[in-house]
Amino acid sequence: MKNSARLLLTALTSLSMAASVYAQAEVKIGVISTERVMRDSDPAKKAMKKLEKEFERRGQEMEKTRQQLQKLQEDMEKNGVGMPDGERKAKEKDFADLNREYQRKQRELNEDVNSRRNEELQSVVERTNKAIKAIAEKEGFDLIIQEAVYASPRVDITDRVMKALSDSGSSGK
């Protein structure tokens, strides 16, 4: 009786180990770095260039205003002591008004840029997710993980996803 229990336990242990090995051999896992895709993929780069072009004029206007502020400040520092009180106060008021306007426009520009960046990157995220799903289905992945703490290069499919994004971009979308 003791021998048959031992034999049964050994058989169950062997069967369990074989099932575990079989299960591990059947699961195909991939990992993708979405941060890398959002930074290095062709669609992400094109989106960033589009944003730069879209906000270039406003950025130049902001730079001109910043230079005006700098000149006003330098003029007040250089000539402020010898200026009549009324003229000095008028220049200080002009500086404060211009600075306030500059700060307001800077906040608006930052908000607009962030909003548009989010819109553009959302499009890239959607295209990336479609590419990931297509690769998973085509290559038989059971699980694809985004942003792992560590992933072996053997399971990293980021380059394949970026290539799929580039290929789909050159063929119309």
Secondary structure, DSSP 8 states (H G I E B T S, - for coil): -HHHHHHHHHHHHHHHHHHHHHHHHH--EEEE-HHHHHHHSHHHHHHHHHHHHHHHHHHHHHHHHHHHHHHHHHHHHHHTTTS-HHHHHHHHHHHHHHHHHHHHHHHHHHHHHHHHHHHHHHHHHHHHHHHHHHHHHHHT-SEEEES-S---TTTB-HHHHHHHHHHHHHTT-
